[in-house]
């Protein structure tokens, strides 16, 4: 079922959001030490901010703000906090995000309607292949969303291939929530153990943490590899801990759908101005309906483009395309601008590459360097040359590539406190 607001005209959605925006600004002005200080420092009166366009009067909030003044974003007494989560901290120290009981209800609603986008219904059973512990919001959100939707859920967690397939064969889930590269490992295990994956009953996979699409929504190399062996639908979903909101694809798989009852979206350029339609910019969000730690004009650091044409599914709201990369992970390499997802797509082309990690650093003259460490059972000069040739053909540049011990690489990809695999180590921002 599609929420009614997501089928309305642009004018009605805008009016709806502007009414909710007024509530948010009043709330943070009364309860948030950070925004009280920000509004005062810039001599801002919230009575002058009545439209979405008026938001431009407010300086954006950055991840650095959230890290430096974490506690000042809290709008409720600590006795009202029910759950604490932390961000992954890939580009800095993890940030604590607190949730009240009302926030958990909102999180459940968000995930229930997001599952609905991907076609999940009450009669479906979902296998959760990511952690629900370690202060991880996503796993909790998936469980709460399935519960609100009325669907079944199997909390298997990450890894443990034998248990994953035992659960699939025993409980007959219809959807998986999974990091997509893990699907390749499931396929490999099934082939080795004579499991007919296309008789397993799995209809679709809700893909988290990695992209399975190119910018034009066609399947990228990873997506193609999965669907060549497994006849399942792949649904991309994009979310972040800070915004408590997900953008998930519908059956037409043309971008993640915006839920205007939960979040205001801006796509901004370097000068914090809106980009023209169809242009890549930084996703900037204002949360609606959050009680503990609402955010106003928060710059996510993710670079992507929005699509505004109504979808065939009946939703009229904008859709977000695949993330081209994180703003801080942009690399200027030999005159070419790159983001790690483009590098990942090249590496996923090679079946002999079992795993890899991308290291970005500065060289002695201060320019960007890229080193790809890979593990392979077929380590050879020929494979190395094939990889370099493919990079040159696809991206016009060739980074350094070296073979690495499989166990050593595993330690890099799964640090001790990691909740998901790490594909990029950006040494440019490490403090020494």
JOMO-V492013 format. One record per backbone hydrogen bond with DSSP energy under -1.0 kcal/mol. NH is the residue of the N-H (numbers start at 0). CO is the residue of the C=O. Records with the same first field share a line. If there is no record, write none. Layout:
# JOMO-V492013
NH: CO / CO
This chain:
# JOMO-V492013
5: 2
6: 3
7: 4
12: 8
13: 9
14: 10
15: 11
16: 12
17: 13
18: 14
19: 15
20: 16
21: 17
22: 18
23: 19
24: 20
25: 21
26: 22
27: 23
28: 24
29: 25
30: 26
31: 27
33: 71
35: 31
36: 32
37: 33
38: 34
39: 35
40: 36
41: 37
42: 39
43: 38
47: 44
48: 45
54: 51
55: 52
56: 53
57: 54
60: 296
65: 61
66: 62
67: 63
68: 64
71: 68
72: 69
73: 70
74: 291
79: 76
80: 77
81: 98
82: 98
84: 96
85: 134
86: 94
96: 84
98: 82
103: 99
104: 100
105: 101
106: 102
107: 103
108: 104
109: 105
110: 106
111: 107
112: 108
113: 109
114: 110
115: 111
116: 112
117: 113
118: 115
119: 114
123: 120
125: 151
126: 174
127: 153
128: 176
135: 132
139: 135
140: 136
141: 137
142: 138
143: 139
144: 140
145: 141
146: 142
147: 143
148: 144
149: 145
150: 145
151: 123
153: 125
155: 127 / 153
156: 127
163: 159
164: 160
165: 161
166: 162
167: 163
168: 164
169: 165
170: 166
171: 167
173: 124
174: 124
175: 203
176: 126
177: 205
181: 178
182: 179
185: 181
186: 182
187: 183
188: 184
189: 185
190: 186
191: 187
192: 188
193: 190
194: 189
196: 194
198: 195
199: 196
202: 173
203: 173
204: 232
205: 175
206: 234
207: 177
213: 217
216: 213
219: 211
223: 219
224: 220
225: 221
226: 222
227: 223
229: 225
231: 229
232: 202
234: 204
236: 206
237: 246
246: 237
248: 235
252: 249
255: 319
256: 247
257: 317
261: 258
262: 258
263: 285
265: 283
267: 281
268: 272
271: 268
274: 266
278: 275
280: 303
281: 267
282: 301
283: 265
284: 297
285: 263
286: 294
287: 261
297: 284
298: 60
299: 282
302: 324
303: 280
306: 318
310: 314
313: 310
315: 5
318: 306
319: 255
320: 304
323: 302
326: 300
328: 325
329: 326
330: 337
332: 335
335: 332
337: 330
341: 338
343: 339
344: 340
345: 341
346: 342
347: 343
348: 345
349: 346
352: 349
353: 374
354: 374
356: 372
357: 422
358: 370
359: 424
360: 368
362: 366
365: 362
368: 360
370: 358
371: 399
372: 356
373: 401
374: 354
383: 379
384: 380
385: 381
386: 382
387: 383
388: 384
389: 385
390: 386
391: 387
392: 388
393: 389
394: 390
399: 369
401: 371
403: 373
408: 404
409: 405
410: 406
411: 407
412: 408
413: 409
417: 414
421: 412
424: 357
426: 359
